[in-house]
Amino acid sequence: MEITASMVKDLRERTGAGMMDCKKALVECEGNVEKAIDYLREKGIAKAAKKAGRIAAEGLVDAYIHMGGRIGVLLEINCETDFVAKTDNFKSLCHDVAMHIAAANPQYVRREEVPTDALDKEKEVLRAQALNEGKPEKIVDRMVEGRVEKYYKEICLMEQPYVKDPDKTIGDLIAEATATIGEKITIRRFTRYERGEGLEKRQDNFAEEVMAEAGRK
């Protein structure tokens, strides 16, 4: 698998390790970021290792309601102490993530939560698409693997580009907050409600609307 500069940058921001160490870890782990993080921790390189082992049981349940009550989000983000949970920085982080969820409509927090049957079904669809495009059989599996990575970025909150700054992911945002605040921070769960969901209605670009509303604040 090709190791891109953005993958190295992502790993560096999440672990605090050097560029060359991050690239080596990604090569050793065939591009799997989570395994690369474990690899760096095992080598004693990742600066976030100590924070990662802590217990984050405090935090907030935050709510974001889109203008007019069209979309609502309930979100739980955890930290280590009640003191941090009461700070403006932590409250702002919770609100920003809830607003992102309203705009980007993720289905899961992280890729490990995607059910096996849903992933298998998606792979079948992607494989059929590749074959229908006339792609050679020998490269179809590689194409499906690449498209599955894109699928994760579309449905998993931690891998989505942050709506306020698409150059970083929500995972990057949490890693930066962890480094700034000095405590382990984790997104535990969320629920997103959309008025009339499942009913036939006109299509709206909620991401643009949410961002427009954020710009007015």
SVG drawing of the C-alpha trace seen along z (x, -y; Angstrom):
<svg xmlns="http://www.w3.org/2000/svg" viewBox="-42 -36 55 48">
<polyline fill="none" stroke="black" stroke-width="0.4" points="0.0,0.0 1.3,-3.5 2.2,-5.5 1.1,-9.1 2.3,-12.3 -1.2,-12.9 -1.1,-9.5 2.3,-10.3 1.0,-13.7 -2.1,-12.2 0.0,-9.6 2.5,-12.3 -0.3,-14.5 -1.9,-11.6 1.2,-10.3 3.7,-13.2 6.4,-10.9 8.8,-12.1 8.1,-12.0 10.6,-9.2 9.3,-7.1 5.7,-7.6 6.6,-6.6 8.5,-3.5 5.6,-2.5 3.1,-2.8 5.3,-0.8 5.7,1.9 1.9,2.0 1.0,1.8 -0.7,-1.5 -3.0,-0.6 -3.0,-3.7 -4.3,-2.1 -1.7,0.7 1.0,-1.9 0.0,-3.7 0.4,-0.5 3.7,0.1 5.0,-3.3 3.7,-2.8 5.5,0.6 8.7,-1.0 8.3,-3.7 8.1,-6.5 4.5,-7.7 4.2,-10.6 0.5,-10.0 1.1,-6.5 0.7,-7.5 -2.4,-9.4 -3.9,-6.6 -3.7,-4.3 -5.6,-6.6 -9.3,-6.3 -11.5,-9.0 -14.8,-8.7 -15.7,-12.4 -16.9,-14.7 -20.0,-16.1 -23.2,-15.2 -23.7,-18.1 -26.5,-19.0 -26.6,-20.8 -29.9,-21.8 -29.7,-23.1 -31.6,-26.3 -35.4,-25.7 -35.1,-22.3 -34.4,-20.5 -31.4,-18.4 -30.5,-17.5 -27.4,-15.9 -26.7,-14.4 -23.0,-13.7 -20.9,-12.3 -17.2,-13.2 -15.2,-12.0 -12.1,-13.4 -10.3,-12.4 -11.4,-15.1 -14.5,-17.1 -12.3,-20.2 -11.5,-19.9 -15.1,-19.0 -16.1,-22.4 -13.6,-24.4 -14.5,-26.6 -12.0,-24.8 -13.7,-21.4 -17.2,-22.7 -16.2,-24.4 -14.7,-21.1 -17.9,-19.2 -20.0,-21.8 -17.8,-21.8 -17.9,-18.0 -21.7,-18.0 -22.1,-20.6 -19.8,-18.5 -22.0,-15.5 -25.1,-17.5 -23.4,-18.5 -21.5,-15.3 -24.0,-12.7 -21.5,-9.9 -22.9,-6.5 -20.3,-5.3 -17.6,-6.8 -14.7,-4.6 -14.2,-1.9 -14.1,0.9 -17.8,0.3 -18.9,1.0 -20.7,4.3 -19.1,7.1 -22.2,7.8 -22.5,4.1 -18.8,4.1 -19.1,7.4 -22.2,6.0 -20.3,2.8 -17.4,4.9 -19.7,6.9 -21.2,3.7 -17.8,2.2 -16.5,5.3 -19.5,5.5 -19.0,1.8 -15.4,2.4 -16.2,5.4 -19.0,3.5 -16.5,0.8 -14.5,3.4 -11.6,3.5 -9.3,6.6 -10.1,9.3 -6.5,9.2 -6.7,5.6 -10.3,5.6 -9.5,6.7 -6.9,3.9 -9.5,1.4 -12.1,2.6 -9.5,2.2 -8.9,-1.4 -12.6,-2.1 -13.3,-0.6 -10.9,-3.1 -12.9,-5.9 -16.1,-4.3 -14.7,-4.5 -13.9,-8.1 -17.5,-8.8 -19.2,-7.0 -16.8,-7.0 -16.7,-10.2 -13.0,-9.9 -11.9,-9.6 -14.2,-12.3 -12.6,-15.6 -13.6,-18.2 -16.2,-20.5 -14.6,-23.7 -11.1,-22.6 -11.1,-19.8 -7.3,-19.5 -7.7,-17.7 -9.9,-14.8 -12.0,-14.6 -9.3,-12.2 -6.8,-15.0 -9.0,-17.4 -9.3,-15.1 -5.5,-14.5 -4.8,-18.2 -7.2,-18.8 -5.6,-16.0 -2.2,-17.5 -3.5,-21.0 -5.6,-20.1 -3.3,-17.5 -5.9,-14.8 -7.1,-11.8 -10.2,-12.8 -12.4,-10.3 -15.7,-10.5 -17.9,-7.8 -21.1,-7.9 -23.6,-10.1 -27.2,-10.1 -28.3,-12.3 -31.9,-13.1 -33.2,-14.6 -36.7,-15.9 -38.7,-13.7 -35.9,-11.2 -37.1,-8.2 -39.9,-10.2 -39.9,-11.5 -38.8,-15.1 -36.7,-17.5 -32.9,-17.2 -31.0,-19.9 -27.3,-20.5 -27.1,-20.5 -23.3,-20.8 -23.5,-24.2 -26.4,-25.3 -24.7,-24.3 -21.5,-26.1 -23.4,-29.2 -25.1,-29.2 -21.7,-28.7 -20.3,-31.7 -23.0,-34.0 -22.0,-33.2"/>
</svg>
